[in-house]
Amino acid sequence: MRVRLAVVGHVEWVEFARVERVPAPGEIVHALETWEEPAGGGAVAAVQLANLNGSVHFFTALGDDELGRRAAEELTALGVTVHAGAPREPQRRAFTYVDGEGERTITVLSRKLLASGEDGSLPWEELARCDAVYFVSGDVAALHAARRARVLVAAARELPTLRRGNEQIDVLVGSGEDADERFEPGELDPPPRIVVTTAGPLGGWVRPGGPFRAVPPPGPVQDTYGCGDCFAAGLTYALAEGRPVDEAVALGARCGAAVLTGRGAYAGQLTASAAG
């Protein structure tokens, strides 16, 4: 069933290096493999939604340089409809180690470029027609625009913006293993209707609700990059379809597990045919 979906979030041009282990201070290690692609939380979630739904609107900001243009072209080729503001600065970049266990270690090289709801060149009115929007990052005006969707899912990593925006969040998603994403009751007014906290291979917790189990990866673990954003995208898609929260969390867990088996942000993502 195709629904109307959107993501509001950021893009990083990421250089990946697969290594046996992340170097200790002063150590030199040799990369076993390298690659690069547009990634970051917004891009990863948008492509996952495109894979599940066949289409998605992505509101973002891209640099006014060659990497910004390449990011737009590659995301479009992956099925994403890109609506990008163009601040007069270079595309945000990042460097990511992937070690022998598949764990990723990220170094961000410049500031996050945020989509602005005050940018009149972007078709923010599209969000009012959406069944669900996943808000990864953006300014307060972008959050207000996102709230016009029937369902609003938001990333806990953007708590400062959510506090300033004072919008009703339907589902707040964050990692219990990341200090920047931990949410405590009373932090937002109004409080989110549902809070989903993930805990990697341990599963996670839904409030109100209870614990949920992780899904075993459908193959050998290659790379943990993008697992949390794919989880949130799968959750958003299922809620847009009208599924209950427990089914939405289960689909999110399948998306998070599937991307573990591919190289980089997109190779292992769950597709509509595999989702059933």
C-alpha angles and dihedrals in degrees: 000000000000117000134178111263139172140181125206109198153102137286130216125190099228129201110201128201122186111212136169088241139350108265120258118229109298094007128125120216130182122232116238092198137358135197140153136213142151108278139139126129098293096046094046093051093045094053091046090053091048089052092051099038107025092237142041137169114231120198112195146127123253130191121259092240140084094279091053090052092046091050091054092047095048095046090049089052088054091059101266123135100221122208105182135178114211115221113192096254138083124283114272111255136195139186121219130192117204109197132204091275092052093251115145126221115193132202115189113210104195143011123296114262108222131204110239122216087209092063102108092194091073122078097238090162087076089074092065088062095051125109089211140001127198110210109203100159140337140114126295092265089055089051091052090052092049091053090066089075119096091246125027120196116183136191115241089219086076095057095131091059092043090053092052093044098056091202126149108256114204096198127010113198126194145146118258087205094060116075091206091059101046114120126200125196111266096031094109130046113230093030117233114263092229132016120201117192119188126207105186114238090002092066113227148245136275120206114232095024120040143249125337130198127243118243116239112245112259090232143000115323111254106163136357094205112127099008095127094047092048089050091053092046093053090048091051093049093051093048090050088056089054097250119153118260096257091055091045091053090048092054090046090053091052091052092049092049095047096055089056089072098058136069115259128341103324116019096090100035118138114254130209092254092052092045090059 
